[in-house]
Amino acid sequence: MIDPTSDIGEDVDESDAPTCHTCGKKIVMEPEHRVVSWIEDDAVEHLHFCDDECHEGWSGRRPGR
């Protein structure tokens, strides 16, 4: 997977693109892409959302919790 903090640009292949945590859509060329990051067990974790609607639909619960 690509660096989740980088811009999701036109050079990103769908097979390397992150997946929206809410709807499961591959995030390629999505200008409204959102990322939620946190530190857990000394590692950076990320959740990706394709837009504000999917981000707002998220329960706020992180995976594994």
C-alpha distance (Angstrom), angle and dihedral (degrees) to the residues before:
residue distance angle dihedral
M1 . . .
I2 3.77 . .
D3 3.78 124.5 .
P4 3.84 102.7 -76.0
T5 3.79 91.7 -146.7
S6 3.81 93.4 58.5
D7 3.79 125.9 89.6
I8 3.79 114.2 -85.3
G9 3.79 97.0 -127.4
E10 3.75 138.2 169.1
D11 3.80 92.6 -86.6
V12 3.83 92.4 68.2
D13 3.78 114.3 106.8
E14 3.81 115.6 -140.6
S15 3.81 90.7 -121.7
D16 3.85 89.3 59.9
A17 3.80 96.6 40.0
P18 3.81 122.1 108.2
T19 3.81 119.7 -109.7
C20 3.81 124.8 -123.7
H21 3.81 108.7 -107.3
T22 3.82 91.9 -144.3
C23 3.81 106.6 41.4
G24 3.82 102.6 15.9
K25 3.82 94.4 -125.6
K26 3.82 118.1 147.4
I27 3.81 109.0 -111.3
V28 3.81 107.7 -130.5
M29 3.80 122.0 148.4
E30 3.83 92.9 -7.5
P31 3.82 109.3 150.9
E32 3.82 90.5 -170.8
H33 3.83 93.3 55.0
R34 3.84 113.0 143.6
V35 3.80 129.8 -163.5
V36 3.81 128.5 -163.1
S37 3.82 114.0 -161.3
W38 3.79 134.0 -174.9
I39 3.80 140.2 162.8
E40 3.79 118.3 -110.5
D41 3.81 125.9 169.4
D42 3.82 90.9 -10.0
A43 3.82 92.1 -55.7
V44 3.79 131.6 105.5
E45 3.81 112.8 -118.7
H46 3.82 125.7 -166.6
L47 3.78 139.1 -165.4
H48 3.80 118.9 -164.7
F49 3.79 127.3 -150.6
C50 3.81 125.0 -171.8
D51 3.83 94.0 -140.7
D52 3.80 145.4 -14.7
E53 3.81 92.4 -82.6
C54 3.81 92.2 58.8
H55 3.81 90.9 42.9
E56 3.82 90.8 52.1
G57 3.83 89.7 47.7
W58 3.81 90.5 58.6
S59 3.81 113.9 104.7
G60 3.80 91.7 -139.6
R61 3.78 90.2 -116.1
R62 3.79 113.8 132.7
P63 3.82 120.2 -139.4
G64 3.78 113.5 -90.3
R65 3.80 94.1 24.8
